């Protein structure tokens, strides 16, 4: 069984006996049916794995049925859906209530952190979804005043004194706005570091260093500083349970909640979130039963409320701006209890490389809304006294949490036209809360939702329902609730424009066998969001300025004339514009005759022709950045029609009639005899019938593609000092037919012969080799594996500016590939418009000529000199495509691995890779070099 084989390989890679819940390692939480079931559990696991190299320990005495199984030293490189399949196997074999992997859920985006790190590849997408460009109020105390905290201080001068707020987060760093007297280091702990020091190391490799410092300041910063917390006399206990609040692991967060219980904290505030977790749910139950108030941020950038805020026992806090309008990035829905400031909230800021100098600046996110509210909770407890509050709750037969929720919602300030279905009862009003006597608090009835405030259910409602149902005590939900919430959230982000940057993995996950058989209807409804998007999302490029010059590509030039902007403008000022229009008209007529056109497509082509003159004139006079989004689409279409076409491959050839209307007619005529062999050697990689990328034959039984493609078709266990072991998924094939269909030219992928040593995941890093060499069967029942055309072995070729072509199977592009580089607009229409104009047939073979724009050795941040950029049309999804040069036999020069429409494309130089140590000689010697 593959799951057991992977676990046994994991044991072989485990090299430590470390009980600490460190981030990023392979770990499962096991939920037993009874505490007594722990007897013999370790021996049972060792028997299954035939190895004792693992750590099994109780999560905490407060949760006697929860145990942690982890493999110290083994990095979490296995895809989440495979981890859930392994967990399902363990749950069955060990007869558990549930088994849940820590997968590093990334539901909780931090726009504030992305804004501080503009090099982060996710920044552009997160900015578009979440970041408000509104100016910050000049009053540094505005957010405290917005919840009427100063008036509350006048009512109760205690200002939270004597109340302990526990904060599971990234820890804290020293800052003038965080007096040491405000922080209870004697009660603190570092759960992920294994000691008592909760200091945030401000590591620049983490996505949001300093997050815990910022959130803590919103609760307890003293009045004498620049900013002020809502409870300036309360105490805060930093509990370091994560290095990155957007990488959410349930086990250490559950441990943090339980630590808060054991130190007798009064309030827990959580500015983090992810998928449903049975251990967190159980820990919340303990905290609420012990009289704690538990609050969590509703979430950012994903629309629906994340866990634990979605837990019906937790007070979930959404975000508003300084005008009481919903903050742009807030999650919302009926799980939300209340709202508080989340836009331009002034916070204490610490960042890497800040020389130890703390600053104060505006931050955005529901992280700050919940901490604002936690401070108000501290004011309430201090005002009435912990003992009296608990006595009143006991008299009513409710929890302190329920009593506080009732008081908070009853006193909320409801702005005009407030939608309580989405944003809770209203905005926190600390003064009204403290004026409401304990005896006068109305009985809890849940959020008061005006009938007129209930909108038509948003598309994300199905996902929210999965999160709600995951808390069910039903045995199926108990076992599969975490996995179901992960799949539902993944499908929503994968299918919703712009949110694909927030995915845990580029490949679409599949349900575990157990969940596949028992999937509830609500989960099936939510999974449909991913049906219309590619199986594989390409890694995201860091924000990159456009590298091409469209005017020089579009303008007709005389033979031998240098392609410069000056010559292009001169041509267009003369007869060039009329010549361009004639060429475009002829090309569109040819496309119309070769495709099954629709009235909409015909109209789109006519509009393109009619817009050409105006757009080209503006492009020549003002530049590409000045164009509207409509103008950018027209420009991209003109580039593809004339200078950077994508030719459909039919029977190893391209249409000469199509080619004659482009700049490539003569070159393609000369290369015609070599095209059939080249095209025959390029195939489409599928897993279980789904297209994930392109691969091409590099030698007998060898196919090259991207490592990020391999991460979608296989799982890898990294063994320190002894390489990695790959486990192929079922149904991985490469099909060399032009349309990617049928089985005559389909060959089984057997395994991985060699790969770049670093995981690629969701981000492009030029220091990492995004290449893998696959072992493929050399013949099937009807055909033999095609021969390679050979690989260019001279590094100088990729270091030379020259004409090239990309051959591959473009997938339907995802949103990240269709961003408007100007950042002016969300460009959901680009892909659809271009596809309509060109009659694109995704998932089939195309030949796309272009030029090298930046030669190998000239690309910024490429210290290995193994990357070049090119401007061929890749249609937004050509992972693993071959890049050839126009010399005899059309040898393969490079491997395409990343690109962005209207911006740039990047490829590895194969000759440079050959000279590097990352692909061993035992493999490169099997490849055919020229």
N, C-alpha and C positions, 0 to 999 in steps of 0.2 A: 504494500500500500504506500502511495507516494507520500502521504502525510507522515507516516511512521518513518519512512526513509529520510525525510527532511529532518525530523526530530533527532534521529540517530546521528546524522551528519552534524547537527547543531551541537550535540553532546561532544563529539570529537573536537569541535572547535572551542569548546568551553575550557578556559584555562585558569579559572580563579574560583575561590570560595568566598565571594564578597556578598554579604547579605544586604548591602545598601541598595535602595531603590534608585539606582543611577539612571539618568535619562538616556534614551536611545539604544538600550539593550533589549534583547529578546526576553519577553516576560509575559506570563499568563496569570490571571487571578482565578482560583478555583473556589467554587462555592459548594460546600458539602451539604448533604441533606440533614445531617446531625453532627454535633461536635465529636461524638464517639467514632465517626467514620474516619477520623484522622489516624487512628491506629492502623498501621500497616500501609498507609498511603504512600510513604516514601519508597517502601520495598516494592509496591505495586508498580510505581512509575519506573523504578530502576529495572524491573523485570521487563516492562514494555520496551524500554529504550536499550536494554542490554548494556547499560552504562550508568554509572553513578555520578557523572560529572554534571551536576546541576545543584541548585540551592532550592530547598523547599522549607518554608517557614510560615508561621501564622502571620496574618496581616496585623492583627492587634487583638489583645485579650477582650476588648469590648465587642469584637465581632468574631466569636469563636468558630463560626462555620466558614470563615474566609481564610484561604491560604494563598501564598504567593509562590509560584514556580518560575524561577528565572535562571538565565544562563549567562553569568557574568563573563564579560569579555567578548560576547558575540553581538556584533552590531545588528540593529534591526534593518536588514536589507531585503527581507522577504515581503512581498506585496501583502497589503491588508487582507484581501479576500482569501489568499492562501493561509494566512494566519488564522482567520476565522474557520477555515476548513480544518486546520489542525486542531483548533479549540473544540470544534464539533466532534472530532474523532476522540479527543481526550475526555470530553463530557460523557460520551457513550461508553468508552472503555472503563472509566473510573466511576461510573454511575453518579455523576454530579448533577446538581441543580443547574449549574451554569459553569461555563469556562470562557473567559473573555481575554483576548490579547490586548496589551497596551499597543495601540497602533500609531500613536502620535497624531491624533485627529487635528485637522487644521480648520475647523469650522470657525473658530474665534479669530477673525482677522483683526489686526491692530493698525488702523489707518495712521494713528499717531506715530507709531514706530516706523512705518513705511515712509512717512513724511520726513523723518529724520535721516533716513538712509535712501537717498535718491538713486543709488546704484542697484537697489534691490529689484530684480526682474518683475516682481509683483506690484511694484509701486504704481505704475501707470494704471493698471486695472483697478487697484484698490482706490486710487485717487478718483477715478471716474465714478465709482460706485458710492464712495463714502465721504470723501473729503469736501468739506464746505469751504468755499473761498471767501466767505463773509469775514469782514474785518473783526478782530477781537475788540470787545469793549475796553475802554481805557481804564476803567475801574478794576483793579486787581482783585477786589472782593465781590465782584458782581454775582458770581455763582452762589456764594453763601447768602447774599442778599436776596437772590431769586427764590430761594426756599425759605426766606424770612428767618434765617438763623440769628442775625443780630437782635431781632425782636424777641426771639426765644431766649437768648441769653439774658435779656432784661427781665423776662418772666422768671427765669431760674438761673441765677448767677453761677451755679455750679459748673455750667458749660461742659458737662460730661465728666466731671471729676469723679474718680473712683470706679469708672466703668472701663472694662477691658475689651478692646476690639481685636480679634484675631484675624490676621490677613494672610491666607495662603497665596503666594505670589512668587516673584523672582528674588525675594530678599530686598534688602535696602542698602544704599550706599550713603556715606556721610554727606550732609548738606546743611547749610546754614538755616534752612527753613524747617529742618527736622531736628529739634533739640533732643539730645540724648535723654532728657527727662521725660520726653513723650513716648519713648520706646522702651518696652520691657524686655531687654535682652536676657534677663535672668529666666524668662519663660520661653524664649525663642528656641528654634531648632532649624537645622538644615537637613531636611529629609533626603534630598537627592545627593547631598555631600557626606552624610553620615556623621555630622557633628552638631555642636550647639551654636555655631556661628552662622547667622543668616545673611552674611554680607553678600551683596550682589557684586560679582567680580567685574561687571561691566565689560564682558568679553565681546569684542566686535564681531565675532563669528556667530553670536546669537542674534536673533531677529529683533528683539526689543530689550536690550540691556537698559537698566534704569527704570523699567516699568513699575516695579514694586515701590521704588522711591517716589515716583510721581503719584501713584494711587494712595500711598500712605499719607502724603502731604495734604491731600484733599480731606482726610479725616481729622488729623491731629496737629497740623501746623499751628504754632502759637500766634497770638495776636500781634506780637511785636515785630513780625517779619513783613516782607513785601506782600505775601498772600496770607490767607488764613483758612484753616480747616473748619468744618462745620461743628466740630466738637473740640475746641482748642484747649480743653483741660483734661480730656480723656487720655487713656494710655493705649498704645497699639503694640501688639505682639507680632513681629514679622516671622512668618513660617515659610521658609524657602522650600517649595515643592516642585518647582519647575525652573528650567532655564529660559523658557520662552512660553508665554501664556497662550500663544496660538498653536503650540504643539502640546496637545492635551492628552495626558495619560491618566486613566482613572485611578490606578493603584496609589501613587503618591499623593494625589489630591484627597482620596479617602483617608489616608494616613494623616494628612494635615488636619482634616476636620476632626478626627478622633483626638489628635494632640490638643486641639482647641478645647475639646470637652474635658480632657484630663487636667488642663491647667486652670479650669473653671473660668474660662472666658465668658463674657456676656453676649457677645455678638461675633458672628463670622461674616466677613465680607469677601466675596469671590469675584474678582475681575478676570475671569477666565471661563472657558466653556468648550464643549465638544459634543461627542455622541453620548448616548445613555450609558450609564455604568451601574451595575448592580451593587458594587462595593460603595460607591458614593451614595447611592440611594439608601443603603443600609446605614451608612455613617450619618447621613442627614437625619434619619429616623432617630438615632441615638442622641444627636445634638438637640433636636426638637424636644424629645422626651425629657432631656436633662434641663430644659428651660432656656436654651439659647435662642437668640434671634438669628436667622440665617438668611442672607441676602446674596443675590448673584446678578451679574450683568446680563441683560437680555441677549446681547450679541451684536456684532457689527458686520455689515456688508453682505449678509446671507439672507436677509429678509425674515426668516422664521426664527423663533426663539430657541436658543441652543440649551444643552443640558450643562449644569444643573438648574439653570433658570426656569426651564420648562417643567421642572418637578412641581407638582401642585402644592407641596408643603413649603416651597421656597418663595421668598418675596423677590419677584423678578422686576428689574428696573430698566425701563426704556429711557431714551435720551431726547431732550429738547434743546432748542437754541435760546439765545437771550431774549427772544420775543415770544417764548412759549410755543413755538412751532416745532413739530417733530424734526429732530436732527436728521440730516440727509442719510446717514448710514445706519440708523437704528433698526434693530430687529423689532418686530411687532407681532401682536396676535393676542388671543384671549388668555394666554399664559401670563401676560404682563400684569403686574399689580399696580404699578405707579410709575411716574416719570420724573426725571430730574435733569439738571443741566449736563449736557454732553458735548457741547460745541464751544471751543475756545475757552475752556475752563483752565484757569491759571494753576499750574502745578510746579512742583520742585523738580528741576530737570538735572539729571546726571547722564552723561554719555561717555562712550569710550574716547580716549585721547582728549579729554577735556581738561587735562592737567590738574584734576582735582577741584576744579572751580565749578561750583553749582550755580545754576541760573534759574530763572523763573520765566516760563513762557506758556502760551495757550496750547492746550491739548484737546484732542477730540476722541470720543469713544464712550460707550456705555460703561467702560471701566470707571470713568469719573462720575457718571450718574449714580452708580451703585455705592461708591465710596462717599459721595455727598450724602446719600440717604443713610448709610451706616452711621455717619456722624450724627445725623438727626436722631437715629435710634438711641445713640448714647446719651443725647440730651434728654430724651424721654425717660430712660431708665434712671438717670441721675436726678431728674426732677421729682419723680414719684418714689424712687427707692426700689432697689432690687427686690427686697423682701415683700414690700407692699404689692408690687406688680405680680409677683409669683402667688401671693395670697389671693389676689383678685382673680387670677387665672384659675387657681384651684377651686375657688368658690363657684365659678361658672362651669367648671368641668372642662376647661379648654387649656391648650398650651399657651405659654407666653407668646410664642410665635403667632398663634391665631388672634390673641388679644391685641398684639401690636399691629397686625395686619388690619384688623377691624378699625382700630383708632386711626391708622395712617390713611386708609381709604375714606373714612368718614370725614376727615378734616382736609382732604386734598382740595387744592384750588383748581377748579375746572375752567380753563380758558374758553373763550367763545368758539363754537363749532368744534368742540373737542370730540374726538372719536374714541370712546372708551373701550370699544371692542378691540381696537388695535393697541392703544397706549395706556390702558389701565384707568384707574379712577380719576386721575388728574395729575397735577404737579404737586410735589411735596410742599406742605406748608407747616414748617416747624412751629411757628407761633400758635397756630390754631391747634396743632397736636398737643402742645404743652398746656393750652388752656382747657382742654377737654378732660374733665375729671375721670378717674378710672371707673367710677360707678356709672358714669354717663356714657361710656363707650357702648355703642349699639351692638347688638348681637351680630356675629359674623354671618354674612349672607353671600359672600363671594363678591366679585367685582360687580358694581351696579352698572349695568349696560343698558343705555337708552335704546329702545327698539330702532329709532332712526339712525343710530350710530353703527348698526350692524351692516357692513357692506356685503356685496356679493363676495363669496369666498374667494380669496386670492389664489393664484395657482399654487402657491407654496402651502396651502391648507392641508393637502394630502400628506406632505412631509411632516407638518406640525402634528397631524393626527397620529402618525407613526411614533413620534416622540412621546405623545401622550399615552398611547396604547402600550408602549414599552414598559411602563410602570405597572402594568397589570400583573396580578398574581397567577394568572393562567400559566400552566407549565410550559407551553410553547413560547409565550412571550418571555418567561423567565429565562429560558435557554437561549432564545434567539433575539431578544430585545435590542441588545447592543449592536449586533450585526445588522438587524433590520434598520435601525436608525442610521447606521453608517451608509448602507446602500441607498436609503431614501435621500439622505443629504447629498451623497455623491451624485445621484441622478439629477437632483435639482440644480446643483452647481454646474454639472457637466452640460446640462441642457439649457441653462439660462444664460443669456448673452452677458459676457463679461466676467462671470464668476468662476470660470475654469481656472483662473490663477490660484484659487483657494483649494484645489484638490490635493489629496494625499498622494495620489499616484496618477501618472499620465494615462494608464490603461484602464478601460472600463472594467470594474470589478464584477465578478460573478457570484451568485449566492452559493453558500456551502451546500453540499448534497442534502443535509438535513433540512435546511431552510428552503431549499428548492422544492422539496416534497411537501412542505407545510406552510408555504408563504401565505400570509393573510392577504385578503383582498385589498386592504388599504395599502399594503406594501407594493402590490402589483400595480396599483394606480400611480403611486409615486415613481416607480421605476420607468414609466413611460416617458418621463422628461428626457431621458438619455437616448431615446430611440432614433432621433433624427441627427445625431452628432457622431463624429468618427469614434471608432473604438479606441484610438490612441490620440491623446492630446500632445502636440509637440512641445518640447521644453521651451521655456519662455526666455526670450532675449532681454537683457538689460536695456533700458531706454537708449536707443541708438539714433543718431541723426541720419537722415537719408543719405546714402552713399552714391546715388546715381544722379544723372543730370538729364532729365527727361527731354528737355528741349533739343539736345544734340542727338537723341535717339529718334525723335519724331521728324525733325526737319529733313527734307530731301537734300542731299548733297551730291555734287558732281563726283564722278570716279576719281579717286586719288586725293580728293579734297580733305584736309584735316578736319576731324570732328571736334570743333570748338564752339563755344557759345556764340562767339562773334560771327563765325561763318554761318551758324544756324540762324541767327537773327537776320543776317543779310539775305539768306535764301528765302526766308519767310516774308521778308519785305518785298521781294521780287515776285517771281512766279511760283515759288516753292509752296506757298499756302494753297494755291489752286491745284498744284500737282499732288499735294498731300490729300486734299479732298477727293480728287479723282481716284487716288489709290485706295483710300478708305472705302469709297463707294464700291469699287470693284471687289475689294476683300469681303465686305459685308454681303454683297450679292452672292459671292462664292460660298460663304458660310450658310446663307439662307438656303442655297440649293442642296447643301450637303447634310443638313440637319432637319429633324422633324420640328419645324417652326410652329410657334403659337402666335396668335394675334398680339399677345403681350410682348413676345420676343421681337416680332417684326416692328412694333412700335418703339421698343427700346433702341433698336438699331437705327431707326429713322431719327429718333431724338438725338442719338449720338452724332449722326451725320450733320444734323441741323445745328448742333452746338459746337462743332469743331472749330469754326472760324473764330468765334468770340473767345472760347477758352484758350486757344493757341495764342491769340493776340495778347490776352492778359498774362499768360505764362511767359511770353517773350518780354513783356514790359515790366511785370511786377514780381515774377518768380513764382515757384510752386507754393511756397508758404502762404501767399496771398489768396490762393484759390479757395472757393467754397468747397464743401464736401462734394457737391455735385460736380464742380470743376475738377476735383481730384479724381473722381471716378471716370470722367471723360478722359482725363490725361492718362490714367492707367490703361484704359481701353485703347487709346491711340498708340501707346507704347507697345502693347501686346499685338496690335494689328499690324504695325509696320516694322518695328525694330526688334521686338522681343516676343515673337509669336510662340504659341504652343501647338505643335502639329500632332494630330492624332495618328498613331501608328496602326496601319492596317496591313496584315500579311508582311510584316517586316519592312514596310515602305511608308512614305508620307506623300500626300497629294502634291503633285507638281503644280497643279492649278492654284492651290492655296499658296505654295511657296513663291510663285512668280510675282505675287503682289507684295512681297516682303523684301527686306534688304538681303535676304539669305539665298536667293534663287541660284546664283552662280556657284556658291560654296556647296550647297546641297546637291547640285547636279554633279559636281566633282566627287562628292562623297557617296553618291548613290550606290555604287557597287559594294560598299562596306557596310551599309546600313542593315541588311538582313542578318548578318552574323552578330553585329552589335546588339540589335534589338532582341534577337533570340536569346541572348545571354542574360537579359534583365527580366526579373520575375517579381510577382506580387506575393508578399508574405501574409499569410492568414493564420488565425488561431480560431478553431471551432467555426470556420466559415466567415469570420469577421476580418476585414482588411486592416492590418496594423502598420504596414510599411512596404518598402521596396528592398530587394536584394539583388545581387548580381554575381555571376560565377567568376571566381578569381583563380581557380585551379581545379584539378580533378577532385570532385567531392567537396569543394569549398565554396561557400557563398558569403559575401561581405554585406553587412548592413550596419545600422547604428546600434550602439549599446542601449540607447533608450528604447529602441524597438525590441531588443533582446529582453529588456526588463519587463516588457509586456507579454512575452511568450514563454518566459522561464523565470524561476526564482533562484536566487543565489545565496549560498551560505559562505561567508568570508572566513577563511581560516588563517589566523596570523602565522606568517612565516612559511605557509605552505600553499598559498594561492587560494582559489575559490572553487566551490563545487556548484555546478548549475543543474537544476532540475527542470526539464522541459514540461510544459503543459500539454494536455491532450489536444490532438488535432492540429499540430503546428505543421504547416506545409508552405512550399513556395511553388507558385503556378506561373509558368512562362508564357501562357497564351496572352494575346494582345488585349483581350477584354477581361482577363482574370477569371474566366469561367471555365467550366468543364474540368475533367480529370486527366485528359490525355497527356498534358504537360505539367501535371502536378506531382511534386516530389516531397517526400517526408523529410522534415528537419530532425536530425537525430540528436544533436547536442551542440555544445559550444566548444570550439577548438581553442580559441583565444579571445581575450577581451581587454579593453581598457580597464585599468585597475580601480577606477573611481566610479561610484554610483552616480548616474546622471540625474535621475529623478525629474523634478519639475523645472530646473533652472539650467541655463547654459553657462558653462564656465570654460573659458578658452584653455585653462590649464589641464583640463580633463579630456582624455581621448574618448570621443563618442563613436567608438568603432568596436565591432565584434566580428569574428570569423566563425561561421557555423559549419558543422559537419552535416552534409546532406547526402541522401542516398543517390547513387550514381545512375540508377535506372529504376523505372517502374514497370508496370505490366505492359506498357505500350511504347515507351520511348526511353532513350538515354538522356542523361543530364546534358544540356547544351555545353559546348566548349566555350572557354573564355577567349576574348579578343586580346587579352594581355593587358598588363598594367605598366604605366610609365614609371621606370626606375630612376630617372634622372631628376633630382630635386630642383634643378634649374628650370625645368618646364613650368612648375607652379610658381616660380619666382619671376616669371615673364608675363607681361600683359599680353593676352592673346584671346582669340575667339575660342569659345568652348560650347558645349551643349549638355543639358541635363536630360537623362533618360530615366523615367520612373513612372509610378502609378500614383498620381496625386489623389489624396483622400479629400473628402469634403472638408473644407477648412473650418477650424474652430475660431471662436471670436478673437483669441489672442493673436491669431495670424492676420486678422483683418482690422487691427486698430488704425485709427487715423493718426499718422505720425505727428500731425500738427497739434493733437490733443484738444482740438476745438470741439469735436462732437463725438458722440458714440456712433460707430459706423456699422450698425447691424445690417445695413442694406448692401454693403459693398459686395460681399460674396454672392448674394442673390442676383444683383444687377449684372455683375461681370459674367456669372454663369449663364444668365439669360441672353446676353449679347453674343457670347461665344458658343452657346449650345454645348457646354462642357459635360462630359460624361465621366464623372468621378469614378475612381477605382479601376481605370483602364490605363493602357500605356500611352505616354506622350513623349515627344522629342522637342526640347525647348532650347534653342540656341541663344547665346549671349556672349558676354565678354568677362574676363577677369578684371575686376575693378581695383582691388587691392591685392598685390602679389604676396605670396608667402614670404614672411619676414617683415611685411609692412603693415600688418594688422595690429592695432593697439591692444595691449594686454595679452598678446600671444608670445610668451617667453620661449616657447618651444619652436617657433618659426614653422609650424605645421598647419597653419590655417591661411586660406585665401578667401576673398569675398568675390562674388559674381553677381551679375544683374539679370541672369536668365529668369524667365517666368516659371515659378515653382507652384503657382496656383494655391499656395497656402497650406500644402500638406504633402511634401515629397520626401519624407524621412527615409534615408538609406539609398537615395538615388545615385546612379553613377554619373560622373562628370567626365566627359571625353574631350580630347583635343582633335582638331581637324587635320590630322596627319595620316599617313598610310595606316590602314586597318582601324582607324578611330580608337586608339588605345585609351584605357581608362586612367585619368589623371588624378581624380579625387573622389571623395565621398561626401555628398551633401548631408549636413546634419542640422541646420537651423536656418530660419528665414522669416521675414515679415514682409507682407505685401506693401509695396510702395516705399520700401526702406532699404533692405539689404538681405543677402543670402550668404551663408558661410559653409565652407567645405574643408575637409582635411586633405592635405597633400599626401598621397599614398607613399611617394618616395621618401618624404620626411618621416612618416610613420615607420617605414621599413628601417630607417637608420636609428630610430629610438629603441629603447629597451622594452617597450610595452607589449609588443607582439613578438613572441619568441622566434628564434631562427628555425625551430622545428616546424613552425607553421609558415613563415614567410618563404621558406625553401620549397614548400609545396605549391606556392602561388606562381603564376606565370608572369615573368617580368620582361619588359622590352626596353 
